[in-house]
Amino acid sequence: MTIIPRNGAYGVKVWDRAQKRYRWIGSFDTEADAIRAEQDATLKPAAAAPTVEQWGRVWLSDYPREAPATQRSYRYAVEQITAKLGARKLTDVARPEARRIANGWPRTTARVARTMWADAVRDGICEVNPWTNLRLETPKGRKDIDALTEHEIAELADLAGELSGDYAHEARAIIFTLAYTGIRPGELCAMRRSDVDLNALELVVQRSLDGVGREKAPKNGLARRIILPSKAAEAIALVPEKVGSPYLFHTVRGHRLTKGTLSYFWRNIRAGWVACGHRPVDLYELRHACATMLVERGLNVGDVAFQLGHQDGGRLVMTLYGHPGEDAIRDRLKMAHSQPPRTPSVRRRISRSARK
């Protein structure tokens, strides 16, 4: 007997064959909840495969992600998955059905389903993950955007200033900092004045905000010292200091900037930008604009990746972030052919001779 009535509640413990002892699961207000908890804790593979609803509960509790924002996103996705497939056995969902369902879901939900079944496969709960390699219809994404030009960034910053009244200096500095340094929105929110060196034209990115407003290490867990282009530095120099606050940027009312308030700020700027006849622009496109400007200046993708805080040597810059215009590409190709070919260095010739 693993369900134990006590003090008006129901305790649950299950036999752990690996540890050869009982494992305490917890206390529950109703017997029905206790029965569900017992079932979830004693799931068996194959014949006793759990339902999608059962595995969803176990997966959220036993396979938690570290970031609170990710946990919240996974809960929302599991609710949607359960609403569609909750009573079905985990092993009963076939790949053709999964593909049809996934095409009607947000991509985030389909990715969570894939991860949820992948953990079940790894633990022997089921044998096949029907959500892998679905070749879903790919929507237009960030890699297909037309990156903002430097002229457009200046226009955007001026518009932000015009729409922001007494907050104009800070609004312009937010636009220029995101566009010219390439830092992430969460990193901008957590930036302190002590992180910025206006004389050396450098800034240190050593913290970020998560989706619930808590400070954490930047993505990849590594701090980085990056360049601060003069246009961003000049705009930052005009941002008034908030007495008693170490942060560089604040809201219109003087509170610490968060990802939520930054998004609200951007919503007004975006609406004004569209009203001027431009296409809608997402806040994250300023980061893409930074990468594109650096690529168009001839920097190699590894250097651009360093500025953005990537640890992949430039792979993401090549596939997602760099959007050089065709005119700039043609100009560089023309310039390359206008120069005489480079001759091997003396050292290289000597080394070849030495090998002979």
C-alpha positions as CSV (number, residue, x, y, z in Angstrom):
1,M,0.0,0.0,0.0
2,T,1.6,3.3,-1.1
3,I,-1.2,5.7,-0.5
4,I,-1.4,6.5,3.2
5,P,-4.3,8.5,4.8
6,R,-3.1,10.8,7.5
7,N,-4.3,14.0,9.2
8,G,-7.0,14.6,6.5
9,A,-4.5,14.2,3.7
10,Y,-3.1,11.4,1.6
11,G,0.6,10.6,1.6
12,V,2.2,8.8,-1.3
13,K,5.4,6.7,-1.4
14,V,6.6,4.3,-4.1
15,W,9.1,1.4,-4.2
16,D,12.3,2.4,-5.9
17,R,13.8,-0.8,-7.3
18,A,17.1,0.8,-8.1
19,Q,17.6,2.0,-4.5
20,K,15.7,-0.9,-2.9
21,R,13.7,1.3,-0.7
22,Y,10.5,3.4,-0.6
23,R,10.7,6.9,-2.1
24,W,8.5,9.6,-0.6
25,I,6.5,11.5,-3.2
26,G,4.5,13.9,-1.1
27,S,1.1,14.7,0.6
28,F,-2.0,15.5,-1.3
29,D,-5.4,17.0,-0.3
30,T,-7.6,14.4,-2.1
31,E,-7.3,10.7,-2.8
32,A,-7.7,11.3,-6.5
33,D,-4.7,13.6,-6.5
34,A,-2.7,10.9,-4.6
35,I,-3.7,8.2,-7.1
36,R,-2.5,10.4,-10.0
37,A,0.8,11.2,-8.2
38,E,1.3,7.4,-7.6
39,Q,0.6,6.7,-11.2
40,D,3.0,9.4,-12.4
41,A,5.8,8.2,-10.1
42,T,5.5,4.6,-11.2
43,L,5.3,5.0,-14.9
44,K,6.4,1.9,-16.9
45,P,7.5,1.7,-20.5
46,A,5.7,0.0,-23.4
47,A,2.5,-1.7,-22.2
48,A,2.0,0.7,-19.3
49,A,2.8,3.8,-21.3
50,P,1.4,7.0,-19.6
51,T,-1.1,9.3,-21.2
52,V,0.2,12.6,-22.6
53,E,-1.4,14.4,-19.6
54,Q,0.3,12.1,-17.1
55,W,3.7,12.5,-18.7
56,G,3.2,16.3,-19.0
57,R,2.8,16.6,-15.3
58,V,5.8,14.3,-14.6
59,W,7.9,16.1,-17.2
60,L,7.3,19.6,-15.8
61,S,8.0,18.5,-12.2
62,D,10.9,16.1,-12.8
63,Y,12.6,17.7,-15.7
64,P,12.5,21.4,-14.8
65,R,14.6,24.0,-16.7
66,E,16.7,26.4,-14.7
67,A,15.4,29.7,-16.1
68,P,12.0,30.8,-14.7
69,A,11.0,32.3,-18.0
70,T,11.6,28.9,-19.7
71,Q,9.7,27.1,-17.1
72,R,6.7,29.4,-17.7
73,S,6.9,29.0,-21.5
74,Y,7.0,25.2,-21.0
75,R,4.0,25.2,-18.8
76,Y,2.0,27.2,-21.4
77,A,3.1,24.8,-24.2
78,V,2.3,21.7,-22.1
79,E,-1.2,23.1,-21.5
80,Q,-1.7,23.4,-25.2
81,I,-0.3,19.9,-25.9
82,T,-2.5,18.4,-23.2
83,A,-5.6,20.2,-24.5
84,K,-5.1,18.5,-27.8
85,L,-3.7,15.1,-26.8
86,G,-4.1,14.7,-23.1
87,A,-6.1,11.4,-23.0
88,R,-3.9,9.7,-25.6
89,K,-1.2,7.3,-24.7
90,L,2.3,8.8,-25.2
91,T,3.1,5.9,-27.6
92,D,-0.1,6.3,-29.7
93,V,0.9,9.6,-31.5
94,A,2.3,8.8,-34.9
95,R,4.6,11.0,-37.0
96,P,2.1,12.0,-39.7
97,E,-0.4,13.1,-37.1
98,A,2.3,14.9,-35.2
99,R,3.3,16.9,-38.3
100,R,-0.3,17.8,-39.0
101,I,-0.9,19.0,-35.4
102,A,2.5,20.8,-35.3
103,N,1.7,22.9,-38.4
104,G,-1.3,24.3,-36.5
105,W,0.7,25.1,-33.4
106,P,3.1,28.0,-32.6
107,R,6.7,26.8,-33.3
108,T,7.5,27.0,-29.6
109,T,4.8,24.5,-28.7
110,A,6.0,22.1,-31.4
111,R,9.6,22.4,-30.1
112,V,8.4,21.7,-26.5
113,A,6.6,18.6,-27.7
114,R,9.7,17.4,-29.3
115,T,11.7,17.9,-26.1
116,M,9.0,16.4,-23.9
117,W,8.9,13.2,-26.0
118,A,12.7,13.1,-26.3
119,D,13.1,12.9,-22.5
120,A,10.5,10.1,-22.5
121,V,12.5,8.2,-25.1
122,R,15.7,8.7,-23.1
123,D,14.1,7.3,-20.0
124,G,12.5,4.3,-21.8
125,I,8.9,5.5,-21.4
126,C,8.4,5.2,-25.2
127,E,10.6,4.2,-28.1
128,V,9.9,6.8,-30.8
129,N,9.8,10.6,-30.8
130,P,7.1,11.5,-33.5
131,W,8.0,15.2,-33.3
132,T,11.5,15.0,-34.8
133,N,12.5,15.9,-38.4
134,L,8.9,17.0,-39.3
135,R,10.1,19.4,-41.9
136,L,7.5,21.9,-40.9
137,E,6.5,24.8,-43.1
138,T,9.1,27.4,-42.2
139,P,7.7,31.0,-41.7
140,K,9.7,34.1,-42.7
141,G,12.2,34.5,-39.9
142,R,15.0,36.7,-38.8
143,K,17.4,35.4,-41.3
144,D,15.2,36.9,-44.1
145,I,14.9,40.4,-42.8
146,D,16.2,43.5,-44.5
147,A,18.6,44.9,-42.0
148,L,18.2,48.5,-40.9
149,T,20.8,50.9,-42.4
150,E,22.7,53.4,-40.4
151,H,20.6,56.2,-41.9
152,E,17.4,54.3,-40.8
153,I,18.9,53.8,-37.3
154,A,19.5,57.5,-37.0
155,E,15.9,58.2,-38.2
156,L,14.6,55.7,-35.6
157,A,16.6,57.3,-32.8
158,D,15.4,60.8,-33.8
159,L,11.8,59.6,-33.9
160,A,12.2,58.0,-30.4
161,G,13.4,61.3,-29.1
162,E,10.5,63.2,-30.7
163,L,8.0,60.9,-29.2
164,S,9.5,60.8,-25.7
165,G,9.5,64.4,-24.5
166,D,11.7,64.8,-21.4
167,Y,12.8,61.2,-21.9
168,A,14.3,62.0,-25.3
169,H,18.0,61.6,-24.4
170,E,17.5,58.2,-22.8
171,A,15.2,57.0,-25.7
172,R,17.8,58.0,-28.3
173,A,20.6,56.3,-26.3
174,I,18.6,53.1,-26.0
175,I,18.2,52.9,-29.8
176,F,21.9,53.7,-30.5
177,T,23.2,51.4,-27.8
178,L,21.3,48.4,-29.0
179,A,22.0,49.1,-32.7
180,Y,25.8,49.9,-32.4
181,T,26.9,47.5,-29.7
182,G,24.6,44.5,-30.6
183,I,23.9,43.7,-26.9
184,R,20.7,41.8,-26.1
185,P,17.6,43.6,-24.6
186,G,18.1,41.8,-21.2
187,E,21.7,42.9,-21.2
188,L,20.8,46.5,-21.8
189,C,18.3,46.5,-18.9
190,A,20.9,45.2,-16.5
191,M,23.7,47.5,-17.6
192,R,25.2,49.8,-14.9
193,R,27.0,53.0,-15.4
194,S,30.1,51.4,-14.0
195,D,30.0,49.0,-16.9
196,V,30.6,51.8,-19.4
197,D,34.0,53.4,-20.2
198,L,33.3,56.4,-22.4
199,N,37.0,57.3,-22.6
200,A,38.1,53.9,-23.8
201,L,34.9,53.5,-25.9
202,E,34.3,50.1,-24.3
203,L,31.6,48.5,-22.2
204,V,31.5,45.3,-20.1
205,V,28.5,43.0,-20.4
206,Q,28.4,40.9,-17.3
207,R,24.8,40.5,-16.4
208,S,21.3,40.2,-17.9
209,L,17.7,40.2,-16.9
210,D,15.6,37.1,-17.3
211,G,11.9,37.1,-18.2
212,V,10.8,37.7,-14.6
213,G,13.2,40.5,-13.9
214,R,15.9,38.7,-12.0
215,E,19.6,39.4,-12.8
216,K,21.6,36.5,-14.1
217,A,24.9,36.0,-16.1
218,P,24.7,36.8,-19.8
219,K,23.8,34.1,-22.2
220,N,26.5,31.4,-22.3
221,G,27.3,32.5,-18.7
222,L,30.3,34.6,-19.8
223,A,31.0,38.2,-19.3
224,R,32.6,40.1,-22.2
225,R,34.3,43.4,-22.9
226,I,33.2,44.9,-26.2
227,I,33.6,48.1,-28.2
228,L,31.3,51.1,-27.7
229,P,31.1,52.9,-31.1
230,S,31.3,56.7,-30.8
231,K,27.7,57.3,-31.9
232,A,26.4,55.1,-29.0
233,A,28.9,56.7,-26.6
234,E,27.8,60.2,-27.5
235,A,24.2,59.3,-26.9
236,I,25.0,57.6,-23.6
237,A,26.9,60.7,-22.4
238,L,23.7,62.7,-22.5
239,V,21.6,60.2,-20.4
240,P,20.9,61.9,-17.0
241,E,22.1,60.0,-14.0
242,K,19.4,58.6,-11.7
243,V,20.3,59.4,-8.0
244,G,20.5,56.3,-5.9
245,S,20.4,53.9,-8.9
246,P,23.5,52.1,-10.3
247,Y,21.7,51.4,-13.6
248,L,22.3,53.2,-16.9
249,F,18.8,53.1,-18.3
250,H,15.4,53.6,-16.6
251,T,11.8,53.9,-17.5
252,V,10.0,57.2,-18.1
253,R,9.0,57.2,-14.4
254,G,12.5,56.6,-13.2
255,H,12.2,52.9,-12.3
256,R,14.7,50.3,-13.3
257,L,14.2,49.2,-16.9
258,T,12.9,45.6,-17.5
259,K,12.4,43.6,-20.6
260,G,8.6,44.2,-20.2
261,T,8.9,48.0,-19.9
262,L,11.5,48.0,-22.7
263,S,9.0,46.2,-24.9
264,Y,6.3,48.7,-23.9
265,F,8.7,51.5,-24.8
266,W,9.4,49.9,-28.2
267,R,5.8,49.4,-29.0
268,N,5.2,53.2,-29.1
269,I,8.3,53.7,-31.2
270,R,7.4,50.9,-33.6
271,A,3.9,52.4,-34.1
272,G,5.3,55.8,-34.9
273,W,7.8,54.2,-37.3
274,V,5.0,52.4,-39.2
275,A,3.0,55.6,-39.2
276,C,5.9,57.3,-41.1
277,G,5.5,54.7,-43.9
278,H,8.1,52.2,-42.8
279,R,7.7,48.4,-42.4
280,P,7.2,47.1,-38.8
281,V,10.5,46.5,-37.0
282,D,11.1,44.2,-34.0
283,L,13.3,45.4,-31.2
284,Y,15.7,42.5,-31.8
285,E,16.4,43.7,-35.3
286,L,18.7,46.3,-33.8
287,R,21.0,43.5,-32.9
288,H,20.9,42.2,-36.5
289,A,21.6,45.7,-37.7
290,C,24.8,45.8,-35.6
291,A,26.0,42.5,-37.1
292,T,25.2,43.6,-40.6
293,M,27.1,46.9,-40.2
294,L,30.2,45.1,-38.9
295,V,30.1,42.5,-41.7
296,E,29.7,45.3,-44.3
297,R,32.8,47.0,-42.8
298,G,34.8,43.9,-43.7
299,L,35.1,42.2,-40.3
300,N,35.4,38.5,-40.2
301,V,32.4,36.6,-38.7
302,G,34.5,35.5,-35.7
303,D,35.1,39.2,-34.7
304,V,31.4,39.9,-35.2
305,A,30.5,36.9,-33.1
306,F,32.7,38.2,-30.3
307,Q,30.9,41.6,-30.2
308,L,27.5,39.8,-30.1
309,G,28.5,37.4,-27.4
310,H,28.3,34.2,-29.5
311,Q,30.6,31.3,-28.7
312,D,30.3,29.5,-32.0
313,G,33.1,31.2,-33.9
314,G,30.7,33.0,-36.3
315,R,28.3,30.3,-37.4
316,L,25.2,32.1,-36.3
317,V,26.4,35.4,-37.8
318,M,26.8,33.6,-41.2
319,T,23.4,31.9,-41.0
320,L,21.2,34.3,-39.1
321,Y,22.6,37.6,-38.0
322,G,24.6,39.1,-40.9
323,H,22.4,40.6,-43.6
324,P,24.9,42.6,-45.9
325,G,23.2,44.4,-48.7
326,E,24.0,43.3,-52.3
327,D,25.5,46.7,-53.1
328,A,28.0,46.4,-50.3
329,I,28.9,42.9,-51.4
330,R,29.5,44.1,-55.0
331,D,31.6,47.0,-53.8
332,R,33.8,44.7,-51.8
333,L,34.2,42.3,-54.8
334,K,35.1,45.2,-57.1
335,M,37.6,46.4,-54.6
336,A,39.2,43.0,-54.3
337,H,39.7,42.8,-58.1
338,S,41.1,46.3,-58.2
339,Q,44.0,45.3,-56.0
340,P,47.0,43.3,-57.3
341,P,47.1,39.7,-56.1
342,R,49.0,39.1,-52.8
343,T,52.4,37.3,-53.2
344,P,53.5,34.6,-50.7
345,S,55.4,36.0,-47.7
346,V,59.1,35.5,-47.4
347,R,58.6,33.3,-44.4
348,R,56.2,31.0,-46.3
349,R,58.7,30.7,-49.2
350,I,61.5,29.9,-46.8
351,S,59.5,27.3,-45.0
352,R,58.6,25.6,-48.2
353,S,62.3,25.6,-49.2
354,A,63.2,24.1,-45.8
355,R,60.7,21.3,-46.4
356,K,62.6,20.4,-49.6
